[in-house]
């Protein structure tokens, strides 16, 4: 089986691109080959790149892009085209004329012009399905671009995905039950939407060293939706009761300095370590030396890969119960699900794991077992290949 992945970014800057690079690298172990083609709009036209070649080709119009895709399909004997985070309707439409097409929705951007189902004005989750209200919400609730032409394009992209392309894709693959239900609520045929969870490479767990300070780890993009103020306030409550705990924050983004300032105002800077952006190996080392992982996102995460990475390392997770997080985190079994934005409850659940070694060990073991059972490459690729071959996921 030879598959062409089509994506909208040359760089590795999010969970979807990390996933694509992992799948492309691991695919031969599971019986098929993936060619990764990325397409970016530029001022002069389009830039296209094949991952395995690493060089970019500049094309000045959409017809040349179409011809490039057709040539790739012929040269590499492509059997299936799989579109990921790419929203150029003319490309989607053309791909449908070439080969059977699958689509993966890595987030809610397939059914939300703002991509996050989140209102920035009041920091509330949007619960309404796609519709004309999205145009008004962009201005009144700041959930999408205000620029008229950009907003129009985003709205039309989503409308095309729901009303047209979803009917022609062989399958729309999503990573959580939350995204599946959002797609159905938006009007996509439920028979088209299938869940195949993200995976994380298998790794040997490293037991926590009781001689160390207990390290609580957050890693990811430092943006408003990731909820840094809530973990910092929860940490303040924990430190008021015990001083042998540290919060380690790995990541960069717009909320780095505001988070530093909040930690200072809370008087907890001695116990909060900001690592900045870290590569995969550094993250692995931080995971190995952590006691537990916290996911304080306040918007509906499509999945939350950081959670299964923690579980693979036998680390319990405490997270706000939003979006697709409950797809992988079993409350009171592999960690705790906490009501959204409840920093006090977040602190209580962290304290419970810090104070009860037997509970901690039980959850750590259960987290590892769950990761091995449900979130390995073998499980993911088996379902993916079944989908390509025409079998139900």
C-alpha positions in Angstrom: 0.0 0.0 0.0 1.4 3.4 -1.1 -0.2 6.5 0.4 0.3 10.2 -0.4 -0.1 12.4 2.7 -1.0 16.0 1.8 -0.4 18.6 4.5 -0.3 22.4 4.7 3.0 23.1 6.5 6.7 22.4 5.7 7.7 22.8 9.4 7.1 20.6 12.4 5.3 23.0 14.7 2.3 21.1 16.2 0.9 17.8 17.2 -0.4 17.1 13.6 3.0 17.5 12.0 4.8 15.5 14.7 2.2 12.8 14.0 2.8 12.9 10.2 6.5 12.7 10.5 6.2 9.7 12.9 3.8 7.9 10.6 5.9 8.5 7.5 8.9 7.1 9.3 7.2 4.1 10.9 4.9 3.1 8.0 7.3 0.6 6.4 7.3 -1.5 9.6 3.6 -2.0 9.2 3.2 -2.9 5.5 2.9 0.4 3.6 4.8 3.5 2.5 3.8 7.1 3.1 5.0 10.0 0.9 4.6 13.3 2.7 3.8 16.3 0.5 3.4 19.7 2.1 1.8 22.7 0.3 2.1 26.2 1.5 0.6 29.4 0.0 3.1 32.1 -0.7 3.0 35.7 -2.1 4.2 34.4 -5.5 1.9 31.3 -5.6 2.7 28.0 -3.8 5.6 26.2 -2.3 5.6 22.4 -2.4 7.9 20.0 -0.6 8.4 16.3 -0.4 9.7 15.3 3.0 12.0 12.6 1.8 13.7 15.0 -0.7 13.8 18.0 1.6 13.8 20.6 -1.2 11.1 23.1 -1.9 9.7 23.8 -5.3 8.0 27.1 -6.1 4.9 27.0 -8.4 3.2 30.2 -9.5 -0.4 28.9 -10.0 -2.8 26.2 -8.8 -2.8 24.3 -12.0 0.9 23.7 -11.7 0.3 22.4 -8.1 -2.3 20.0 -9.5 0.1 18.7 -12.1 2.8 18.3 -9.5 0.4 16.1 -7.4 -0.6 14.1 -10.4 3.0 13.4 -11.3 3.7 12.3 -7.7 0.8 9.9 -7.9 2.2 8.4 -11.1 5.8 8.3 -10.1 5.3 6.7 -6.7 2.3 4.5 -7.8 0.1 6.1 -5.2 -3.0 4.1 -4.3 -4.6 6.4 -1.7 -4.4 10.1 -1.0 -4.8 11.1 2.7 -5.3 14.9 3.3 -4.4 16.3 6.7 -4.3 19.9 7.8 -4.7 21.5 4.4 -7.5 23.9 3.5 -7.1 24.8 -0.2 -10.5 23.6 -1.6 -9.2 23.5 -5.2 -6.6 20.9 -4.1 -9.1 18.8 -2.1 -11.4 18.8 -5.1 -8.6 17.8 -7.5 -7.3 15.0 -5.3 -10.8 13.5 -5.3 -10.5 13.0 -9.1 -7.2 11.2 -8.8 -7.4 8.5 -6.1 -9.6 7.5 -3.2 -9.3 10.3 -0.6 -9.2 10.1 3.2 -9.2 13.1 5.5 -7.9 13.3 9.0 -9.3 16.0 11.3 -6.6 16.7 13.8 -8.7 19.4 15.4 -12.1 21.0 15.1 -10.9 23.2 12.2 -12.9 20.9 9.8 -16.1 22.2 11.4 -15.0 25.5 13.0 -13.7 28.6 11.1 -11.8 29.6 14.2 -10.4 26.1 14.6 -10.7 25.9 18.4 -14.4 26.0 19.3 -13.4 28.7 21.8 -14.5 32.3 22.5 -11.6 34.5 23.4 -13.7 37.3 24.8 -15.1 35.3 27.7 -12.8 32.3 27.4 -15.7 29.9 27.1 -16.1 26.8 24.9 -18.4 27.2 21.9 -21.1 24.5 22.0 -23.0 25.6 18.8 -22.5 23.6 15.6 -21.2 25.4 12.5 -23.6 28.0 10.9 -24.1 31.6 9.9 -23.7 32.6 13.6 -19.9 31.9 13.1 -19.6 35.1 11.0 -21.1 37.2 13.8 -19.2 35.4 16.6 -15.9 36.2 14.9 -16.5 39.9 15.7 -18.4 39.7 18.9 -16.6 36.8 20.6 -13.2 37.0 18.9 -13.1 33.3 17.9 -11.8 33.8 14.4 -10.0 36.3 12.2 -11.8 39.7 11.9 -10.4 40.4 8.4 -13.4 40.2 6.1 -11.5 38.3 3.3 -9.8 35.9 5.7 -13.0 35.3 7.6 -14.9 34.6 4.3 -12.2 32.2 3.2 -12.2 30.3 6.5 -16.0 30.1 6.5 -16.1 28.8 3.0 -13.4 26.2 3.7 -15.4 24.8 6.5 -18.7 25.0 4.5 -17.0 23.1 1.7 -15.7 20.4 4.1 -19.1 19.8 5.6 -21.5 20.3 2.7 -19.4 18.8 -0.1 -16.1 17.1 0.6 -17.3 15.0 3.5 -19.7 13.3 1.2 -16.9 12.3 -1.2 -14.1 11.3 1.3 -13.9 7.6 1.9 -13.5 8.2 5.6 -12.9 11.2 7.9 -10.6 9.9 10.6 -10.6 11.7 14.0 -8.6 11.2 17.1 -11.3 11.3 19.8 -15.0 10.7 20.4 -15.3 14.4 21.0 -14.3 15.4 17.5 -16.4 12.6 16.0 -19.5 14.0 17.8 -18.7 17.6 16.8 -18.5 16.5 13.2 -21.8 14.7 13.4 -23.5 17.7 15.1 -22.2 19.9 12.3 -24.0 17.8 9.7 -21.4 15.2 8.6 -22.7 11.7 8.0 -21.9 9.6 11.1 -21.0 6.6 8.9 -18.2 8.7 7.4 -16.5 9.6 10.7 -14.2 7.0 12.4 -12.0 7.3 15.5 -8.4 6.2 15.5 -6.5 7.4 18.5 -3.1 9.1 18.3 -0.2 6.9 19.3 3.1 7.4 21.1 6.3 5.3 20.6 6.8 2.7 23.2 9.3 3.5 25.9 10.6 1.9 29.0 9.0 3.4 32.1 11.4 5.0 34.7 10.3 4.6 38.3 10.2 7.8 40.3 13.2 8.2 42.6 11.8 9.0 46.1 15.1 10.8 47.0 14.2 13.5 44.5 11.8 16.4 44.9 8.5 15.5 43.4 8.3 17.2 40.1 5.0 18.1 38.5 5.4 18.6 34.7 3.6 20.7 32.2 4.8 20.7 28.6 3.3 22.2 25.5 2.6 25.5 23.8 2.3 28.4 26.2 -0.9 30.1 25.0 -4.0 31.3 26.7 -6.0 28.2 25.9 -3.4 26.0 27.7 -4.5 27.3 31.1 -1.2 28.1 32.7 -2.8 30.4 35.4 -4.8 27.5 36.7 -1.9 25.2 37.2 0.1 28.1 38.8 -2.7 28.9 41.3 -3.1 25.2 42.0 0.6 25.0 42.7 0.3 27.8 45.2 -2.2 25.8 47.2 0.0 22.7 47.1 3.1 24.7 48.2 1.2 26.3 51.1 1.0 22.8 52.6 4.3 21.2 51.5 7.5 22.6 50.1 9.1 19.5 48.6 7.3 19.9 45.2 8.5 21.7 42.0 6.5 22.7 38.9 8.4 22.3 35.7 7.1 24.1 32.6 8.5 23.2 29.2 7.4 25.3 26.3 7.4 28.7 24.7 4.7 31.1 23.5 2.8 34.3 24.3 2.1 33.3 27.9 5.7 32.8 29.0 6.3 36.2 30.5 2.7 36.5 32.0 3.2 33.1 33.6 6.6 34.2 35.1 4.9 37.3 36.5 2.0 35.4 37.9 4.4 32.9 39.6 6.3 35.9 41.1 3.1 37.5 42.4 2.0 34.2 43.9 5.4 33.9 45.7 6.3 30.5 44.2 9.2 31.4 41.9 11.6 29.2 43.9 9.5 26.2 43.1 8.6 26.9 39.5 11.2 26.2 36.8 10.6 27.5 33.2 12.6 25.4 30.7 11.6 27.2 27.5 11.1 25.3 24.3 12.5 21.7 24.5 13.2 19.1 21.8 11.8 15.6 22.0 14.8 14.1 23.8 14.7 16.8 26.4 11.0 16.3 26.9 11.6 12.6 27.3 14.2 13.3 30.1 11.8 15.6 31.8 9.1 13.0 31.7 11.3 10.3 33.1 12.2 12.5 36.1 8.7 13.8 36.7 6.2 12.5 39.3 3.0 13.4 37.5 1.9 15.4 34.5 -0.8 18.1 34.4 -2.9 19.1 31.4 -4.7 22.3 32.4 -6.1 23.2 28.9 -9.3 25.3 29.1 -10.4 24.9 25.5 -11.6 21.6 23.9 -8.4 19.7 23.1 -9.0 17.5 20.1 -7.0 14.8 21.9 -3.9 15.8 23.9 -0.8 13.8 22.9 1.1 14.9 25.9 -1.2 12.8 28.0 -0.4 9.5 26.4 3.3 10.3 26.3 3.1 10.7 30.1 1.1 7.5 30.4 3.6 5.5 28.4 6.2 6.6 30.9 4.0 5.4 33.8 3.1 8.9 34.9 -0.5 9.6 36.2 -2.1 12.7 34.6 -4.4 15.3 36.2 -6.3 17.3 33.6 -9.3 19.5 33.0 -12.2 17.5 31.5 -12.4 19.2 28.2 -12.7 18.1 24.6 -11.1 14.7 23.8 -9.1 14.3 26.9 -11.5 11.8 28.4 -10.7 9.6 25.3 -7.4 8.6 26.9 -7.7 9.7 30.6 -9.8 7.4 32.8 -10.9 9.3 35.8 -9.7 7.7 39.1 -7.9 5.0 37.2 -5.0 6.5 35.2 -5.3 9.9 36.8 -8.0 12.5 37.5 -10.4 14.5 35.4 -11.2 17.8 36.9 -14.0 20.3 36.2 -12.8 23.0 33.7 -11.0 26.0 35.3 -11.3 24.6 38.8 -7.8 25.3 40.1 -8.8 24.3 43.7 -9.9 20.9 42.6 -6.8 20.6 40.5 -4.7 21.2 43.6 -6.7 18.7 45.6 -6.2 15.9 43.0 -2.5 16.7 42.7 -2.2 16.6 46.5 -4.0 13.2 46.6 -1.3 11.7 44.3 1.5 13.4 46.2 0.3 12.2 49.6 -0.8 8.6 48.8 2.1 6.4 47.6 -0.2 3.4 47.1 -2.7 5.3 45.0 0.1 6.8 43.0 1.6 3.5 42.2 -1.7 2.0 41.2 -2.5 4.8 38.9 1.1 4.9 37.4 0.8 1.2 36.6 -2.7 1.6 35.2 -1.5 4.5 33.0 1.3 2.4 31.6 -1.0 -0.6 30.9 -3.5 1.6 29.2 -0.9 3.2 26.9 0.5 -0.2 25.9 -3.0 -1.5 25.2 -4.5 1.4 23.3 -2.0 3.9 22.1 0.9 2.2 20.5 2.0 2.5 16.8 0.9 -1.1 16.2 -2.7 -0.4 17.3 -2.9 2.8 15.3 -1.4 1.4 12.1 -3.6 -1.7 12.2 -6.7 0.5 12.2 -5.3 2.8 9.6 -4.5 0.0 7.2 -8.0 -1.5 7.7 -9.5 1.8 6.7 -7.4 2.1 3.6 -8.4 -1.5 2.6 -12.0 -0.7 2.9 -12.7 -2.3 6.3 -14.3 -0.4 9.1 -12.0 1.1 11.7 
